[in-house]
Amino acid sequence: MRQKDTPSAIFRSSAAELGRILIYEAVRDWLPTVDLQVQTPLGIADATVVDPMQPIKVVPILRAGLVLLEQAAMLLPVTQTYHVGYVRNDETLEATCYLNKLPPNLATEDRILLADCMLATGGTLMQVLDDLVSRGAAPEMIRVVSVVCAPPALKLLGEKYPGLTIYTAMIDAELDARGYIIPGLGDAGDRAFGTDL
């Protein structure tokens, strides 16, 4: 994924596969379950299954967050997806929301999985977290999957939300003057969707 000449299709499939692995790690001991008995061809068996009455609320941060969720259905049998989109000002590094499909109210017991390919400054994710909490979500019930993070984002998020759990494949050392993670991946959305110029 890091190689600058990686074709878009390979970048995207690699990100989707990595997303599946990160999601597995994030939810393996977190999914709500119910114990029941099932009828097998030869008798009754005890079983523990994912509770279909408690869907995981999945929130991809557009665009690159979508790619991390492409294989999520294999791991998350019952979900509700709410899209949010942000664009970052290249000069101020501040993010502005252009799409918000979050529900008006959330419950403290709702399990929420956020997906964002890169956490550089942490500004975008902080806005999404603040919005989720203002709608009733409990920070300790939120998990984040991200391909690569930088220390400024982890510091910012950890100070405000110390109970937040983030699953990432890499932590890179620094940001450049433009707020890009170094060595990072470049613009993951452009690379995944083949729109880099």
Buried (B, 14 or more C-beta within 10 A) or exposed (E): BBEEEBEBEEBBBBBBBBBBBBBBBBBEEEBBEEEEEEEEEEEEEEEEEBBEEBBBBBBBBBBBBBBBBBBBEEBBEBBEBBBBBBEBEEEEBBBEEEEEEBBEEBEEEBBBBBBBBBBBBBBBBBBBBEBBBEBBBBBEBBBBBBBBBBBBBBEBBEEEBEEBBBBBBBBBEEBEEEBBBEEBBBBBBBBBBEEEE
